[in-house]
Amino acid sequence: MAAASKRMKLLNESITKKVYSFEEAIQAFKSVPPVKFDETVEVAFNLGIDAKKESVRGAEVLPNGTGK
């Protein structure tokens, strides 16, 4: 396994498993040094529904597309 880069060490120290508000999450994301490639952000929402009875699916169109 490759050694962790300076950027990954910084991320591991700064990001915790706590629940962030939307504004806090955006600020945390923007505080990370930029990279030369397109990054991915994963978002999880707690909808408070019973997954056995209800299903929620959807897609969102990004304002600038996927770049392809």
Secondary structure, DSSP 8 states (H G I E B T S, - for coil): -----HHHHHHHHH--SS---HHHHHHHHHTS---SS-------------TTT---------TT----
